[in-house]
Amino acid sequence: MVGPFGLRPRGTMSVRALPMARALAARGHTVTLLLPPWQNPEDAGRCWEDAGVMVENIPLPPRVPLFFHLRVARRLAARALALRPDVVHLFKPKAYSGLAHFLLALRPRAWRPRLVVDSDDWEGPGGWNDMTDPTSGRPLYTPAQRRFFAWQERWGLTHADAVTVASRTLESLVWALGVPPGRVFYVPNGWAGPEVLLSPRTDEGPPVILLYTRFFEFPVSRVVGLLRRVRERFPQARLRVVGKGLFGEEARLLEEARLAGLAEAVEYAGWVEPERLPEVFAQATLAVYPFDDTLVNRAKCPVKLLDLLGAGVPVVAEAVGEIREVIRHGETGWLVPPGDEAAFAGAVLRLLEEPALCRRLGIEAAREIRKRRSWARLAAEVERAYGV
């Protein structure tokens, strides 16, 4: 398995590739995770074993423009071939893994392993390429980067022996590129949390509404509006915010809450270490998952939502993209139409007023996520993509 970056600070390799690799190792496969830790260079050259998976962080070359990028890609491709694998699974058809894919694909088919590309986000037009800072309007990427990443994505997905996708939207987008359906495999993100189920909150204290988020999926003003509506009926309700934004959205949320007179009702916990999340989740009455109806969001399979559901936290979420695949309305969570703020607040209020329903949703969500979305189960579909 080849990644475009290391295990941190970004999540694809730690929350998707590594759990997938562990599940494959448990099924008897020999799996190596090759990473270019350019965002955390202190890991460069480090190797270790994780649940039967060999994790290798390649040494990084000198940071000379262009030279650095080409050398990183060549080292990834060369090391992948040196391992003599049957399959190379490349995570994201862009950046360093996309370049490594290009180098590997230059070899004759008989002289190279099977090349499988994984897509867990839409990168091109309408996707991450169009992401901007909501405050300044500054694009995330330069025009040259956007053109290159769009080309990489299209080329990578159409020149793979198989493609694994994390969402039904991505599945449709890859089909639309002309990739035969028989080469596209739906592998959503899975549950990789602890086996112990949280005890439902039973105290009679003020309601605690949890927002566990990366922020870019929605405007923070909607969350402030939601809290204001809820506190009209439950004046003691509090919002606990866990996560950190790409563009400082957390500061904007706190400022808007202050301007709305809700500063004392918002507790910002910031980024929380994974081992501490069960403690945070156990303190929540329920969680909210706002999700704008955009192509970026439709293409995602949100791991944070799976974390909440698998832990048994009742969730009210907007019915966008994979959320509709994960939550069965009224059975394993509560869905509301995207953008309907009144319906969102009404759903939260109903669950606060009916604690038995709230607890039932959490219990059923945990049971279903742990059964249907376990990586041990999803690994069988990955094997199909590998031709096993």
C-alpha positions in Angstrom: 0.0 0.0 0.0 1.4 3.4 -1.0 0.2 6.7 0.5 0.5 10.3 -0.6 1.6 11.4 2.9 2.3 9.9 6.4 0.0 8.7 9.1 -0.4 12.2 10.4 -1.6 14.9 10.5 -4.0 14.0 7.7 -6.3 11.0 8.2 -6.6 8.9 5.0 -3.7 6.6 5.8 -4.4 6.3 9.5 -8.2 5.9 9.4 -8.6 4.1 6.1 -5.4 2.5 4.8 -4.0 1.2 8.1 -7.3 -0.4 9.4 -7.8 -2.0 5.9 -4.2 -3.3 6.0 -4.7 -4.8 9.5 -7.8 -6.6 8.3 -6.0 -8.0 5.3 -3.0 -9.1 7.5 -5.5 -10.9 9.7 -6.7 -12.8 6.7 -3.2 -14.1 5.9 -1.9 -11.4 3.5 1.6 -9.9 3.8 1.0 -6.1 3.9 3.5 -3.2 3.8 2.4 0.4 4.1 4.8 2.7 2.3 4.6 6.4 3.4 6.3 9.6 2.4 6.1 11.6 5.7 6.7 15.0 4.2 4.3 16.7 6.7 5.9 14.9 9.6 9.6 14.5 8.5 10.6 13.3 12.0 9.2 9.9 10.9 11.4 9.7 7.8 13.2 6.4 7.6 11.3 4.9 10.6 9.8 1.4 10.3 7.6 -0.6 12.7 5.1 -3.4 12.8 1.4 -2.7 13.6 -0.9 -5.7 14.0 1.0 -7.7 11.4 1.4 -4.7 9.0 4.9 -3.4 8.3 4.8 0.4 8.2 7.7 2.0 6.3 8.3 5.7 6.2 10.7 6.3 3.3 13.8 8.5 3.8 13.1 12.0 2.4 15.5 13.7 -0.1 16.7 17.3 0.2 13.8 19.7 -0.2 14.8 21.1 -3.6 11.8 22.3 -5.6 10.6 19.8 -8.2 13.6 17.6 -7.5 12.1 16.7 -4.1 8.8 15.6 -5.6 10.3 13.5 -8.3 12.7 11.8 -5.9 9.9 11.0 -3.4 7.8 9.4 -6.2 10.8 7.4 -7.5 11.6 6.1 -4.0 8.0 5.0 -3.4 7.9 3.2 -6.8 11.3 1.6 -6.4 10.6 0.4 -2.9 7.2 -1.0 -3.9 8.9 -3.0 -6.7 11.7 -4.2 -4.4 9.1 -5.8 -2.1 8.0 -8.0 -5.1 4.3 -7.7 -4.4 1.4 -9.2 -6.2 -0.6 -6.0 -5.8 0.2 -2.3 -5.2 -2.7 -0.4 -3.7 -2.2 3.3 -4.2 -4.2 5.6 -1.9 -5.5 8.7 -3.7 -4.9 9.2 -7.5 -3.0 12.4 -6.8 0.3 13.9 -5.4 3.1 11.4 -4.6 1.0 8.2 -4.8 -0.4 9.4 -8.1 3.2 10.0 -9.4 4.3 6.6 -8.1 1.4 5.0 -10.0 2.5 6.7 -13.2 6.0 5.4 -12.8 4.8 1.9 -12.0 2.4 1.9 -15.0 5.3 2.7 -17.4 6.5 -0.9 -16.9 5.0 -3.6 -19.3 2.0 -5.3 -17.7 3.8 -8.6 -17.5 6.6 -7.1 -15.5 4.7 -5.2 -12.9 2.2 -6.1 -10.1 -1.5 -5.4 -10.3 -2.1 -1.7 -9.7 -5.2 -0.8 -7.6 -6.1 2.9 -7.0 -8.2 4.0 -4.0 -10.3 7.1 -4.1 -11.9 8.4 -0.9 -12.5 12.0 -2.0 -13.3 13.8 -5.3 -10.3 15.9 -6.1 -11.1 17.5 -9.4 -13.6 20.1 -10.6 -16.4 20.5 -8.0 -14.3 18.7 -5.4 -11.2 19.6 -3.4 -9.8 21.5 -6.3 -12.5 24.2 -5.8 -12.1 24.3 -2.0 -11.5 27.9 -0.7 -10.9 29.6 2.6 -14.5 30.7 3.6 -13.2 33.9 5.1 -10.7 35.2 2.6 -12.0 33.3 -0.5 -8.4 32.2 -1.2 -8.3 28.9 -3.1 -6.6 25.9 -1.4 -4.5 25.2 -4.5 -2.9 27.3 -7.2 -4.3 27.2 -10.7 -1.3 25.0 -11.8 -1.9 22.6 -8.9 -5.6 22.4 -9.8 -4.9 21.5 -13.4 -2.3 18.9 -12.4 -4.4 17.3 -9.7 -7.4 17.1 -12.1 -5.3 15.4 -14.7 -3.8 13.1 -12.1 -7.2 12.0 -10.9 -8.6 11.3 -14.3 -5.5 9.5 -15.5 -5.0 7.5 -12.3 -8.6 6.3 -12.1 -8.7 5.3 -15.8 -5.3 3.6 -15.9 -5.7 1.3 -12.9 -6.3 -2.4 -13.0 -9.0 -1.9 -10.4 -10.4 1.1 -8.4 -11.7 1.0 -4.8 -14.0 3.8 -3.8 -15.3 5.0 -0.4 -18.7 6.2 -1.5 -21.5 5.5 -4.0 -21.0 9.0 -5.4 -17.4 8.2 -6.2 -18.5 4.9 -7.7 -20.7 6.8 -10.1 -18.1 9.4 -10.9 -15.5 6.7 -11.8 -18.1 4.9 -14.0 -18.7 8.3 -15.7 -15.0 8.4 -16.6 -15.5 5.2 -18.7 -14.1 2.7 -16.2 -16.0 -0.5 -16.5 -18.2 -1.3 -13.5 -16.4 -4.7 -13.1 -13.2 -2.8 -12.2 -14.8 -0.5 -9.6 -15.2 -1.8 -6.0 -17.3 -0.1 -3.3 -15.3 -0.2 -0.1 -16.7 2.4 2.3 -14.8 3.3 5.5 -15.2 0.9 8.3 -15.4 0.7 12.0 -12.0 0.4 13.7 -12.9 1.5 17.3 -12.7 -0.3 20.6 -14.8 -3.4 21.2 -16.3 -2.0 24.5 -19.6 -0.2 24.0 -20.2 3.0 25.8 -22.7 3.1 28.6 -25.6 5.3 27.6 -25.7 8.6 29.5 -28.3 8.4 32.2 -27.7 11.5 34.4 -30.3 14.3 34.5 -27.8 17.1 34.0 -28.0 19.7 31.3 -28.2 18.3 27.7 -24.8 18.1 26.0 -24.9 18.3 22.2 -21.6 17.1 20.6 -20.2 18.5 17.4 -17.3 16.3 16.3 -16.1 17.8 13.1 -13.5 19.1 10.6 -15.7 22.2 10.0 -15.3 22.6 6.2 -18.5 20.6 5.6 -20.9 23.4 6.6 -21.0 27.1 7.6 -20.5 27.6 11.3 -23.4 30.1 11.4 -25.8 27.2 11.0 -24.5 25.5 14.2 -24.9 28.7 16.2 -28.5 29.1 14.8 -29.2 25.5 15.8 -28.0 26.0 19.3 -30.1 29.2 19.7 -33.2 27.3 18.6 -32.5 24.4 21.0 -31.9 26.7 24.0 -35.3 28.3 23.5 -36.8 25.1 24.9 -33.8 23.8 26.8 -32.0 26.9 28.2 -29.3 24.8 29.9 -28.3 22.9 26.7 -24.6 23.1 25.9 -22.6 22.6 22.7 -19.3 20.7 23.1 -17.1 21.1 20.0 -14.4 18.6 19.2 -12.1 19.1 16.2 -10.1 21.6 14.3 -10.8 23.3 11.0 -8.7 23.8 7.9 -9.0 27.5 7.9 -9.5 28.5 11.6 -13.3 27.9 11.5 -13.3 27.1 15.2 -12.4 30.7 16.0 -15.2 31.9 13.8 -17.7 29.6 15.5 -16.7 30.9 18.9 -16.9 34.5 17.7 -20.4 34.0 16.2 -21.5 32.3 19.4 -20.2 35.3 21.4 -22.1 37.8 19.1 -25.2 35.7 19.6 -24.9 35.8 23.3 -24.2 32.1 23.5 -20.5 32.1 24.5 -21.1 30.5 27.8 -23.1 27.7 26.1 -20.2 26.6 23.9 -17.2 24.5 25.1 -14.4 24.1 22.5 -12.3 21.1 23.3 -10.1 21.3 20.2 -8.4 18.3 18.7 -8.7 15.3 21.0 -6.3 12.3 21.0 -8.1 9.2 19.7 -7.7 7.3 23.0 -9.6 10.1 24.8 -12.6 10.1 22.4 -14.6 7.4 24.2 -14.5 9.6 27.4 -15.7 12.6 25.4 -18.4 10.6 23.6 -19.7 9.2 26.9 -20.5 12.7 28.1 -22.7 13.6 25.2 -26.5 13.4 25.2 -26.5 13.3 21.4 -24.4 14.4 18.5 -25.2 16.6 15.5 -23.7 16.1 12.0 -24.3 19.1 9.7 -23.4 18.3 6.1 -24.0 20.7 3.2 -25.2 19.1 0.0 -22.0 19.6 -2.1 -20.0 17.3 -4.3 -17.1 17.2 -1.8 -19.5 16.0 0.9 -21.4 13.6 -1.3 -18.1 11.9 -2.3 -16.9 11.5 1.3 -17.5 8.6 3.6 -17.1 10.5 6.9 -15.1 8.5 9.5 -16.1 10.9 12.3 -19.7 9.9 11.8 -18.8 6.2 12.0 -16.8 6.9 15.2 -19.9 8.4 16.8 -22.4 5.7 15.6 -20.0 2.9 16.5 -19.6 4.3 20.0 -23.3 4.3 20.5 -23.8 8.1 20.4 -27.3 9.1 19.0 -26.8 11.2 15.9 -29.0 13.8 14.1 -27.5 14.2 10.6 -28.3 15.8 7.3 -29.2 13.2 4.6 -26.3 13.8 2.2 -24.3 11.2 0.3 -22.9 8.3 2.3 -24.8 9.5 5.4 -27.9 8.0 3.8 -26.0 4.7 3.4 -24.8 4.6 7.0 -27.9 5.8 8.9 -31.4 4.2 8.7 -33.7 7.0 9.6 -35.5 6.4 12.9 -33.7 3.2 13.5 -30.0 3.9 13.8 -30.1 7.7 13.8 -32.2 10.6 12.7 -31.9 12.1 9.2 -33.1 15.6 8.2 -33.2 17.3 4.8 -30.0 19.1 4.0 -30.2 22.9 4.6 -33.4 22.7 6.6 -32.4 24.4 9.8 -35.9 24.2 11.4 -36.1 20.5 10.7 -32.6 20.0 12.2 -33.5 21.8 15.4 -36.8 20.0 15.6 -35.1 16.6 15.4 -32.7 17.5 18.1 -35.5 18.8 20.3 -37.5 15.6 19.8 -34.6 13.4 20.9 -34.0 15.5 23.9 -37.7 15.3 24.8 -37.8 11.5 24.3 -34.7 10.1 26.0 -35.8 6.5 25.5 -35.9 7.0 21.7 -32.5 8.8 21.9 -30.9 5.9 23.7 -32.5 3.3 21.4 -31.0 5.0 18.4 -27.5 5.0 19.9 -27.7 1.3 20.8 -29.0 0.2 17.4 -26.4 2.3 15.6 -23.6 0.8 17.5 -24.9 -2.7 16.9 -25.3 -2.2 13.1 -22.1 -0.3 12.5 -20.0 -2.9 14.3 -21.6 -5.7 12.3 -22.0 -4.2 8.8 -19.0 -1.8 8.7 -16.3 -3.9 10.4 -13.0 -3.9 8.4 -12.9 -7.6 8.8 -16.0 -7.8 6.7 -15.0 -5.1 4.2 -11.6 -6.7 3.6 -13.4 -9.4 1.5 -14.3 -6.8 -1.1 -10.8 -5.4 -1.1 -9.6 -9.0 -1.9 -12.0 -9.0 -4.9 -10.3 -5.8 -6.2 -7.0 -7.5 -5.8 -8.2 -10.5 -7.9 -8.0 -12.9 -5.0 
